[in-house]
Amino acid sequence: MAKKTHRLLKAGVLAGAGAAAVMFTKKYMQGQEEQKSDSDAEEKTEFSSEAVNKGQAYFVGGGLASLAGAAYLIRDCKMEGSRIHILEGMHILGGSNDGAGDPVNGFVCRGGRMLNEETYENFWELFSTVPSLEMPGKSVTEEILNFDHLHPTHAQGRLIDKNGKILDVSSMGFNNEDRLALGRLMLTPEEKLDDMTIEDWFRDSMHFFTTNFWYMWQTTFAFQRWSSLFEFKRYMERMIFEFSRIETLEGVTRTPYNQYESVILPLKTWLEEQGVDFSIRATVTDIDFADESGVTASAIHIERDGEEEVIGLQREDLCIMTNGCMTDCATLGDMHTAPVFDAQKPISGELWARVTAKKAGLGSPEPFFGHPDQTNWESFTVTCRGNKLLKMIEAYTGNIPGSGALMTFKDSNWLMSIVVAAQPHFKNQPADTTIFWGYGLYTDRTGDYVKKPMRECTGEELLTELLHHLHWEDRKDELMEDVINVIPCMMPYIDSQFQPRKMSDRPKVVPEGSVNFAMISQFVEIPEDMVFTEEYSVRAARIAVYTLTGYKGKKICPVTPYKKNPKVLKDALKTAYR
């Protein structure tokens, strides 16, 4: 990727972005030629699959992984779209990739996935063949990366202290004990890290949790001290090239709009054109298996409109299940209402528990969905008339909307952060309406200014707390006049994929002995890859489809070994001593 830079005049930025876009186009034109070669080779290779030729394919859950799996079945395996069924309990597809609302009631993003150009190998490959809805003749990959290159990120207000001062974060703030502990972790095999937390590892160097690095890494990826050491290590290895630019977040790849409209909608539209059956408001409550030593799904139980249905499966039918969803049990509030903290029924976790009780080797949901007190955090989306508040933030940080990535108030009891995306962030967002969103990682703690736990606060109270951290409380009444709505979202399981676990707690995508069953989500095991990413969902789907059908026409893009790149390692080492 062409390195992003902020020390340029506007014309220079546009010229650089244009050059980057040209580089991107060449790169993906080459990729398309390679894919064409793959396709030509595929035509000469005999490929026969009972599932593709005669079977039906059922995807449990309507998130990105299921949509990607359907696309792979159609694009690569040549399965008829009409024989592919996506079963989703909600009224809309997309899973945790969402974005909704209107200028009257306000907009809401439960969160935002920060894409990455270097590590989203399968994501970019898949979406390079999905047509853009906004740019005729272009792919979604081209649309996103062209937009990102034209809107470079260089955060200038990454960490802010209790006095409202933007901190100098050019130094990571490590001492030698911190560096040694990190170095030992990078060299320790995963097999020795079962059930360990990040805090367990750094217990003898607690200074680590006071460093600029920890505050930035924690809030960029939503780690907690009690998060899994497995996942922290994988992030350090997979994203090691981001280590040397974590203070600017230059590696963040942004979509033109929210993820639902930029990622889910074009993929869903393409699948509809291929005849895929979308069954929304159809909740899968159980899956039966044939009484045999292998893993053969024999029936899917559905609840739809209060009625129970059973879909019988043959051996040639595919059953690909989303075995966990991080946004299960999410609830919304509004300007005058706090969201309800309801962690009683994680639907996907319950289904996973039923399935794993029937067959060994399908993992365990308990470590992930059994601790909502540890896995929750809360987001909030602010919708305003006009751009007064966004202009004040721009003047404060020096970042125009979309260029600053994340601002974290490091001394906030809630560890509050905000993100100001490029405007508009929604396709139906009028020119005179602006939005931004934020989140807090410690929802049980009392606010510094609003003396209530974050999870008990209304939207107005959340914005009040933010304005105090910005030290703009004297302008509160003036700014509140422009606010259309502040919509909080409580998510009890949003950090569940980061929970401490044994290596065996996450199942393989395709279990040992499986005939027609696979699991896809952020809760399956993919060696070396990192959860809480779009790439993980797409990679899981590709593994499931290719393995169950026996397809070998194209190769799954491997995890890029940046941790073995001498230049990347050298840059990381230099950063550790800044």
TIDRENDREN-885455 format. One line per field, with one value per residue (C-alpha): chain; y, z, x; residue in one letter. Coordinates in steps of 0.25 Angstrom, whole numbers. Layout:
N
kette	A:...
c2	Y:...
c3	Z:...
c1	X:...
rest	A:...
% end
This chain:
578
kette	A:A:A:A:A:A:A:A:A:A:A:A:A:A:A:A:A:A:A:A:A:A:A:A:A:A:A:A:A:A:A:A:A:A:A:A:A:A:A:A:A:A:A:A:A:A:A:A:A:A:A:A:A:A:A:A:A:A:A:A:A:A:A:A:A:A:A:A:A:A:A:A:A:A:A:A:A:A:A:A:A:A:A:A:A:A:A:A:A:A:A:A:A:A:A:A:A:A:A:A:A:A:A:A:A:A:A:A:A:A:A:A:A:A:A:A:A:A:A:A:A:A:A:A:A:A:A:A:A:A:A:A:A:A:A:A:A:A:A:A:A:A:A:A:A:A:A:A:A:A:A:A:A:A:A:A:A:A:A:A:A:A:A:A:A:A:A:A:A:A:A:A:A:A:A:A:A:A:A:A:A:A:A:A:A:A:A:A:A:A:A:A:A:A:A:A:A:A:A:A:A:A:A:A:A:A:A:A:A:A:A:A:A:A:A:A:A:A:A:A:A:A:A:A:A:A:A:A:A:A:A:A:A:A:A:A:A:A:A:A:A:A:A:A:A:A:A:A:A:A:A:A:A:A:A:A:A:A:A:A:A:A:A:A:A:A:A:A:A:A:A:A:A:A:A:A:A:A:A:A:A:A:A:A:A:A:A:A:A:A:A:A:A:A:A:A:A:A:A:A:A:A:A:A:A:A:A:A:A:A:A:A:A:A:A:A:A:A:A:A:A:A:A:A:A:A:A:A:A:A:A:A:A:A:A:A:A:A:A:A:A:A:A:A:A:A:A:A:A:A:A:A:A:A:A:A:A:A:A:A:A:A:A:A:A:A:A:A:A:A:A:A:A:A:A:A:A:A:A:A:A:A:A:A:A:A:A:A:A:A:A:A:A:A:A:A:A:A:A:A:A:A:A:A:A:A:A:A:A:A:A:A:A:A:A:A:A:A:A:A:A:A:A:A:A:A:A:A:A:A:A:A:A:A:A:A:A:A:A:A:A:A:A:A:A:A:A:A:A:A:A:A:A:A:A:A:A:A:A:A:A:A:A:A:A:A:A:A:A:A:A:A:A:A:A:A:A:A:A:A:A:A:A:A:A:A:A:A:A:A:A:A:A:A:A:A:A:A:A:A:A:A:A:A:A:A:A:A:A:A:A:A:A:A:A:A:A:A:A:A:A:A:A:A:A:A:A:A:A:A:A:A:A:A:A:A:A:A:A:A:A:A:A:A:A:A:A:A:A:A:A:A:A:A:A:A:A:A:A:A:A:A:A:A:A:A:A:A:A:A:A:A:A:A:A:A:A:A
c2	0:14:20:30:44:56:67:71:82:78:77:68:59:57:55:44:38:37:31:21:18:15:6:-1:-3:-9:-18:-23:-24:-33:-41:-42:-48:-58:-61:-63:-72:-80:-80:-85:-96:-99:-102:-112:-119:-129:-124:-132:-131:-137:-124:-115:-124:-129:-123:-111:-102:-96:-85:-83:-68:-56:-49:-47:-61:-67:-57:-60:-75:-74:-65:-76:-87:-79:-72:-84:-97:-93:-96:-91:-79:-84:-96:-87:-83:-73:-74:-61:-59:-44:-35:-31:-38:-33:-39:-29:-21:-11:3:9:21:34:49:50:39:39:29:17:9:-2:-1:0:-10:-4:-11:-13:-14:-23:-34:-35:-45:-53:-41:-33:-45:-48:-34:-31:-40:-33:-21:-8:-1:13:12:5:-5:-5:-15:-13:-15:-4:5:3:4:16:23:20:25:38:39:36:34:41:43:55:54:40:41:52:54:59:73:72:72:64:56:53:38:37:29:15:18:4:1:-11:-20:-17:-20:-33:-38:-34:-41:-54:-54:-54:-66:-74:-85:-84:-97:-92:-81:-88:-80:-69:-54:-42:-38:-52:-50:-36:-38:-35:-23:-16:-3:-8:-4:10:12:19:7:-1:10:11:-4:-6:4:1:-14:-14:-22:-23:-27:-40:-43:-55:-56:-64:-53:-42:-50:-53:-38:-35:-44:-42:-27:-25:-15:-7:-6:4:13:11:25:30:18:20:6:7:5:12:9:20:18:9:-5:-10:-1:-2:-17:-25:-18:-20:-34:-37:-30:-39:-52:-48:-46:-61:-65:-68:-70:-61:-66:-54:-55:-70:-74:-87:-94:-107:-116:-131:-141:-155:-166:-169:-167:-156:-142:-142:-132:-138:-127:-112:-108:-94:-84:-75:-66:-74:-87:-98:-105:-116:-116:-131:-132:-142:-145:-137:-125:-115:-109:-97:-91:-78:-83:-69:-55:-44:-34:-44:-38:-23:-13:2:14:28:43:41:26:17:3:-9:-18:-32:-43:-55:-61:-61:-68:-73:-77:-85:-92:-95:-101:-111:-115:-117:-126:-135:-137:-137:-127:-116:-106:-100:-87:-85:-78:-68:-66:-69:-56:-43:-35:-36:-36:-24:-10:1:10:22:29:45:51:66:77:84:82:91:80:73:86:88:74:77:90:83:71:77:65:67:56:43:46:44:30:29:39:33:40:32:37:35:25:19:19:27:28:34:33:44:37:44:50:45:32:28:28:35:45:59:69:77:65:60:48:42:30:26:15:12:0:1:2:-2:10:23:35:46:57:49:41:29:16:17:6:14:27:33:38:52:48:41:53:62:53:55:70:71:62:72:83:89:89:104:102:90:97:103:89:81:90:84:69:61:48:41:26:17:2:-8:-20:-31:-40:-31:-35:-50:-54:-49:-57:-66:-80:-93:-97:-107:-97:-92:-103:-105:-99:-113:-123:-136:-147:-136:-141:-128:-119:-107:-95:-81:-69:-61:-73:-84:-87:-82:-84:-71:-62:-51:-51:-38:-36:-36:-45:-56:-57:-58:-67:-77:-77:-80:-92:-97:-97:-102:-113:-118:-118:-123:-111:-109:-99:-87:-86:-80:-68:-71:-62:-53:-55:-41:-46:-52:-39:-34:-19:-20:-26:-15:-4:-11:-12:3:7:-1:7:21
c3	0:-3:10:15:19:25:23:9:3:-1:-16:-12:-4:-16:-25:-15:-14:-29:-30:-19:-27:-39:-32:-26:-40:-45:-34:-35:-50:-48:-38:-48:-58:-48:-45:-60:-61:-49:-56:-69:-61:-53:-66:-70:-56:-54:-42:-37:-24:-20:-12:-24:-34:-26:-12:-5:4:17:24:38:41:31:34:25:27:21:10:6:7:-3:-12:-12:-15:-27:-33:-31:-29:-40:-31:-35:-26:-24:-16:-6:6:17:30:38:51:50:40:33:28:31:45:52:40:41:39:39:42:36:38:47:57:56:51:58:56:67:63:51:46:43:30:26:13:16:24:17:7:4:7:-4:-14:-12:-13:-25:-32:-26:-34:-27:-26:-27:-38:-50:-56:-43:-32:-17:-15:-25:-19:-4:-7:-17:-6:5:-4:-6:9:16:31:40:54:61:74:77:93:101:116:127:124:110:105:93:97:89:86:77:88:92:107:109:120:118:126:116:104:110:113:99:93:101:97:83:84:93:86:87:93:106:107:110:118:120:120:116:131:135:125:129:144:147:138:141:136:122:125:127:114:102:94:103:102:87:84:94:89:74:75:88:97:112:122:124:109:104:103:90:83:88:83:69:67:71:60:49:51:54:43:50:62:56:52:63:68:55:50:36:33:35:23:22:14:7:16:28:26:23:11:7:9:12:2:-11:-7:-4:-17:-25:-18:-20:-35:-35:-28:-14:-4:8:19:30:43:42:55:55:69:67:58:58:54:48:58:52:56:47:47:37:39:37:41:44:53:50:58:48:52:64:56:57:44:42:29:26:21:12:12:-1:6:13:27:30:43:50:63:70:68:76:75:81:91:87:91:87:95:91:95:108:110:114:107:115:119:115:114:117:104:94:83:75:88:92:78:79:93:87:76:83:93:82:76:82:76:73:83:95:96:111:111:101:105:120:125:120:132:124:110:109:104:99:87:84:71:70:59:58:49:43:45:57:66:56:52:66:67:54:59:72:66:52:46:36:37:32:34:49:52:67:79:93:106:113:127:125:135:124:115:104:90:78:63:53:39:26:23:19:26:21:7:12:21:16:14:26:35:42:50:58:68:80:91:105:110:124:125:140:145:149:139:143:141:140:153:147:141:126:124:132:124:113:100:105:117:109:100:113:118:105:104:118:114:102:112:104:116:115:101:104:103:89:84:89:81:68:73:67:75:82:81:91:88:99:94:105:96:87:93:95:84:92:104:111:105:103:89:88:92:77:67:54:42:37:49:48:41:35:23:21:34:36:46:42:51:59:69:60:60:48:51:51:48:57:61:61:46:33:28:38:34:19:21:30:19:8:16:19:5:-2:8:8:-7:-10:-19:-23:-34:-26:-14:-1:1:12:25:20:29:32:46:37:29:33:30:37:49:49:48:60:68:66:70:83:87:83
c1	0:5:9:-1:5:-2:10:5:-3:-17:-13:-1:-10:-20:-8:-2:-16:-17:-4:-8:-21:-13:-4:-16:-22:-10:-9:-23:-23:-11:-19:-31:-22:-17:-31:-34:-23:-28:-42:-36:-29:-41:-49:-39:-40:-51:-59:-71:-78:-91:-94:-92:-99:-111:-111:-117:-108:-113:-106:-110:-109:-109:-96:-84:-78:-91:-92:-78:-80:-92:-83:-72:-82:-88:-75:-65:-73:-84:-95:-109:-113:-127:-122:-115:-123:-119:-127:-126:-134:-134:-142:-129:-116:-102:-100:-91:-88:-99:-104:-118:-126:-132:-130:-143:-140:-125:-115:-108:-95:-94:-79:-70:-60:-47:-42:-27:-21:-10:-16:-30:-25:-38:-47:-41:-40:-55:-60:-51:-62:-74:-80:-80:-94:-88:-77:-82:-72:-64:-63:-66:-51:-47:-58:-53:-38:-40:-48:-38:-26:-33:-36:-23:-23:-13:-19:-14:-22:-20:-19:-25:-23:-33:-29:-33:-18:-15:-3:10:9:21:28:21:25:32:42:52:43:31:40:45:31:26:39:36:22:25:35:25:17:2:1:6:-4:-17:-27:-16:-20:-12:-11:-6:6:10:7:22:22:9:15:12:-3:1:8:3:4:-6:-16:-15:-15:-26:-35:-32:-36:-44:-35:-37:-26:-35:-35:-29:-14:-16:-23:-13:-1:-8:-11:3:8:-2:-2:12:14:3:12:21:9:-1:0:-6:-15:-10:-13:-28:-35:-49:-61:-69:-81:-84:-81:-95:-96:-82:-80:-93:-102:-94:-92:-106:-111:-101:-106:-121:-118:-112:-126:-121:-132:-132:-141:-141:-148:-145:-138:-131:-133:-126:-119:-120:-109:-109:-106:-92:-78:-76:-82:-94:-105:-119:-129:-130:-141:-147:-156:-163:-175:-177:-178:-168:-162:-153:-144:-139:-125:-119:-104:-102:-108:-99:-101:-92:-95:-91:-87:-86:-90:-83:-95:-105:-115:-111:-121:-123:-127:-129:-127:-135:-135:-123:-122:-126:-114:-120:-110:-120:-121:-110:-117:-105:-98:-110:-111:-96:-98:-109:-100:-88:-95:-99:-85:-71:-61:-70:-64:-70:-78:-77:-63:-69:-84:-83:-77:-85:-79:-66:-70:-79:-77:-86:-86:-94:-97:-99:-107:-107:-113:-102:-87:-84:-79:-71:-65:-61:-55:-47:-41:-37:-30:-26:-33:-44:-56:-50:-36:-34:-39:-39:-39:-38:-40:-29:-33:-48:-54:-62:-49:-57:-53:-60:-59:-62:-64:-64:-78:-88:-87:-101:-106:-119:-112:-115:-104:-109:-108:-95:-92:-81:-80:-72:-71:-67:-60:-64:-79:-80:-72:-78:-75:-65:-76:-89:-89:-96:-90:-89:-99:-110:-108:-117:-112:-112:-104:-94:-92:-91:-80:-73:-74:-68:-56:-54:-56:-67:-77:-79:-85:-94:-107:-103:-98:-110:-119:-114:-115:-125:-123:-112:-114:-107:-105:-102:-95:-93:-85:-77:-63:-67:-57:-46:-49:-38:-40:-33:-28:-40:-51:-52:-56:-49:-57:-60:-59:-52:-61:-71:-79:-87:-86:-77:-76:-73:-72:-62:-62:-56:-41:-33:-18:-10:-22:-28:-43:-51:-49:-56:-45:-47:-62:-58:-47:-55:-66:-56:-50:-64:-68:-56:-54:-68:-69:-55:-53:-38:-39:-34:-26:-30:-21:-11:-8:3:15:18:25:36:38:52:48:35:42:53:42:35:48:51:37:39:50:44
rest	M:A:K:K:T:H:R:L:L:K:A:G:V:L:A:G:A:G:A:A:A:V:M:F:T:K:K:Y:M:Q:G:Q:E:E:Q:K:S:D:S:D:A:E:E:K:T:E:F:S:S:E:A:V:N:K:G:Q:A:Y:F:V:G:G:G:L:A:S:L:A:G:A:A:Y:L:I:R:D:C:K:M:E:G:S:R:I:H:I:L:E:G:M:H:I:L:G:G:S:N:D:G:A:G:D:P:V:N:G:F:V:C:R:G:G:R:M:L:N:E:E:T:Y:E:N:F:W:E:L:F:S:T:V:P:S:L:E:M:P:G:K:S:V:T:E:E:I:L:N:F:D:H:L:H:P:T:H:A:Q:G:R:L:I:D:K:N:G:K:I:L:D:V:S:S:M:G:F:N:N:E:D:R:L:A:L:G:R:L:M:L:T:P:E:E:K:L:D:D:M:T:I:E:D:W:F:R:D:S:M:H:F:F:T:T:N:F:W:Y:M:W:Q:T:T:F:A:F:Q:R:W:S:S:L:F:E:F:K:R:Y:M:E:R:M:I:F:E:F:S:R:I:E:T:L:E:G:V:T:R:T:P:Y:N:Q:Y:E:S:V:I:L:P:L:K:T:W:L:E:E:Q:G:V:D:F:S:I:R:A:T:V:T:D:I:D:F:A:D:E:S:G:V:T:A:S:A:I:H:I:E:R:D:G:E:E:E:V:I:G:L:Q:R:E:D:L:C:I:M:T:N:G:C:M:T:D:C:A:T:L:G:D:M:H:T:A:P:V:F:D:A:Q:K:P:I:S:G:E:L:W:A:R:V:T:A:K:K:A:G:L:G:S:P:E:P:F:F:G:H:P:D:Q:T:N:W:E:S:F:T:V:T:C:R:G:N:K:L:L:K:M:I:E:A:Y:T:G:N:I:P:G:S:G:A:L:M:T:F:K:D:S:N:W:L:M:S:I:V:V:A:A:Q:P:H:F:K:N:Q:P:A:D:T:T:I:F:W:G:Y:G:L:Y:T:D:R:T:G:D:Y:V:K:K:P:M:R:E:C:T:G:E:E:L:L:T:E:L:L:H:H:L:H:W:E:D:R:K:D:E:L:M:E:D:V:I:N:V:I:P:C:M:M:P:Y:I:D:S:Q:F:Q:P:R:K:M:S:D:R:P:K:V:V:P:E:G:S:V:N:F:A:M:I:S:Q:F:V:E:I:P:E:D:M:V:F:T:E:E:Y:S:V:R:A:A:R:I:A:V:Y:T:L:T:G:Y:K:G:K:K:I:C:P:V:T:P:Y:K:K:N:P:K:V:L:K:D:A:L:K:T:A:Y:R
% end
